[in-house]
Each structure stands twice: as C-alpha cells, then as structure tokens.
Amino acid sequence: MSWTLVAAVLLATAGLLVLGLLAVRLWLAVRVLAREVDTASRALAEVAGELAEAGRAG
C-alpha cells in the first residue's frame, strides 16, 4: 500500500475526529445557551404577570 494513501486516510480520520469534537462542544454550548434563555423567558413571564395584576389592581 502506498504511503500517500495511508497518509490521506489518517488525515481524513483526524479531520473527522476534529469535526466530531467541535460538534460536541457546539452542542454543549447550545444546551447552556438554551437553559439561560429558558430562565430569562420564565423570569420575564413572571414579571409580566405581576405587572398585569398590578395594572388590574391599580
């Protein structure tokens, strides 16, 4: 087997491993961001409910 073919296969494998690692890191970052957005939207909904109650009472 030619050494160039072996080198090409090794480079392709390394590239796929790097892409996989980057995909996992991106997935983890998206999970963190989604959790933060969920927390912020729940807080905003709570404040909006409190404002609506205050508007009816006042």
C-alpha positions, -999 to 999 in steps of 0.1 A, spaced: 0 0 0 13 34 -9 23 57 19 4 86 4 -29 66 6 -21 58 43 -14 95 49 -46 105 32 -67 80 53 -50 92 85 -56 128 77 -92 122 68 -97 103 101 -81 131 121 -103 156 103 -134 137 112 -123 134 148 -117 171 150 -151 178 134 -168 155 159 -151 172 188 -162 206 176 -198 193 171 -198 181 207 -185 214 220 -211 233 200 -239 210 213 -228 217 249 -227 255 243 -262 254 227 -275 235 257 -261 261 281 -275 289 260 -309 273 258 -310 269 296 -301 306 300 -328 317 275 -354 295 293 -345 310 326 -347 345 313 -380 339 295 -396 324 326 -384 355 346 -399 378 320 -432 359 320 -434 361 358 -427 399 358 -452 404 330 -478 385 351 -470 407 381 -474 438 360 -507 427 347 -520 420 382 -507 454 394 -525 471 364 -558 454 373 -555 463 410 -544 499 404 
